[in-house]
Amino acid sequence: MLLIKAAALLLKDGSVISGKCHADCYKGTIRELVLNCTQGFITSEDKFVDRTEAGRIAFAAKQIKKDLEGSILISEEIWSGGNCEWDEVAMSYKFKE
């Protein structure tokens, strides 16, 4: 089953920075590197997807409780209001036990 693994930034050079939330992705980066980046998420298949696609994936996988109906996914919807929590060791979301 395809899952959302982490929040991520896709930089203009094609590299990806991931973390618990998008604010974490920005920490410690050089400002010029993240200008005009694309915010999204990394899937369990290590593919970058935009926030809208991530919302569809997260709802289908039951990581979030409500269908966003084409709206963008916000990371807090997964680890705060959803069915997952952040795993600091794996650096990814996991289902709550």
N, C-alpha and C positions, 0 to 999 in steps of 0.2 A: 504494500500500500504506500502510495506517495504521501509524504509528510512535509511540513515546513520545519526546517532544522534551525534556522537562525535569521535574524534581521541582517541586511547586507547593503553595502554601497557598491555599485558598479562604476568604476572610474573610467575616464575617457580613454586610458591606455589599455582597458580590458581587464585590469586586475580588480579583485573583489576583496573588500574588508567586511568581516562579519562579526556579530556580537549579539548580546541579549536584546538590545534595542538600538535604534538608529543613532541615538545620542552617544551610546558606547562606541559605535563605529567611528564617529567623528573624533573621539578623544585620542590625543597623541598623534594625530595626522597633521601633515603640513597643509595649511589652509588652501594653497594653490592646487594641491592634488585633488581636493574634494569639491572644488567649484565646478558646477555643472555636472555633477555626478548624478546617477539615477538611483533612487532609493527602491529597495525591493527586499527579497528574501532568497535564501538558499534552500533548496529542497533536499530531501533524503537521498536524492540521486546526484547531489552536488551541482545542480543546475540553478542559475540565477533566474528568477521570475519577478515581474513587476508586482506592485501591491495589489492590483485587481486580480490577477491570476492567483496570487498567493491566498487571497480571500476565498476563492473557489476551492482551492486545494485544502486549505485548513478546515473549511466547513465539511467537505466531503469526507475528510479523515477524522471528523469529530474533535478536532483540536480547539475549535471555537463553538459556542453554543447557538449562535444565530446566523442565518444566511445573510451575508452583506449585500446581496442582490446587486452585484456589480460595483459596489463602493470599494474603496481601498482598505486594505488590512493595516491595522496599527498593531505593533508588536505586543502592546499591553493587553490586547484582546486575547492573546494566546496565554500569556503567563500570569495575568492578573484576573481577568474575567473569564478565562477559558478553562480548558481541561488539562492544561500543561503547566509545568514549572521549568525554570532554567536550571540546567545541570552544569555547574561550574567546571567539573572535571572534563566532561565530554564536550563542553562549549556548544551545547545545543538544547533545544526544548525536549522535554520528555513528559509522558503522561503522568499525572499525579497518582500517587499510590493510595 
